[in-house]
Amino acid sequence: MKEVLKQFEELKKEVKEISRISSFSVQRVGIIRYNPFSEVGSDQSFSVALLDRDNNGVVISSLYSRDGNRVYGKPVKNGKSEYSLSGEEKKAIEKAVNIDRE
């Protein structure tokens, strides 16, 4: 019985550590596809929010045009960014934050 209790306590410690570590992993994802330029025919541009349990992470936007592709990354803390966000980036973050509610 003592051995079982010892193993149980070790497992409790491991579960606690896994829970702590997993809070920093990507758990919420929101993606929006759109067409920012009228001369390009489809929704080849996108904004994707990759957030952890506390809504911290990054929003990445890729703007596609005939002349090339531009990629932007902005940090997100508590579902907000200190950088100016486009409407699509705001929508991607909102979608990720509210993923549990869908």
C-alpha positions, 0 to 999 in steps of 0.5 A, spaced: 500 500 500 505 504 501 508 503 494 501 505 491 501 511 495 508 513 493 506 512 486 500 516 486 504 522 489 509 522 484 503 521 479 500 527 482 506 531 481 507 529 474 500 531 472 501 538 476 507 539 472 504 537 465 498 542 467 503 548 468 507 546 462 501 545 457 498 552 459 503 555 455 502 551 449 497 553 443 490 552 445 486 557 441 486 558 434 482 563 429 483 564 422 480 569 417 481 568 410 480 574 405 482 578 399 485 585 401 486 587 394 481 587 388 486 585 383 487 578 386 481 574 384 480 570 391 481 569 398 489 568 398 491 572 404 489 570 411 490 572 419 491 567 424 491 567 431 495 562 435 494 563 443 495 559 449 490 558 455 491 565 457 490 568 450 497 570 450 501 568 443 501 571 436 497 573 430 500 572 423 498 575 417 500 574 410 498 579 405 498 576 398 498 580 391 500 579 384 507 583 386 509 578 392 507 576 399 508 580 405 508 576 412 507 580 419 507 577 426 504 581 432 504 579 439 498 578 443 497 579 450 490 577 454 487 577 447 490 584 445 496 587 442 500 593 443 501 594 435 495 596 431 491 591 428 487 590 422 480 588 422 482 581 420 487 580 425 482 583 430 477 578 428 482 572 428 484 574 435 476 574 437 475 567 434 481 564 437 479 567 444 471 565 443 473 558 441 470 555 447 463 558 446 462 555 439 
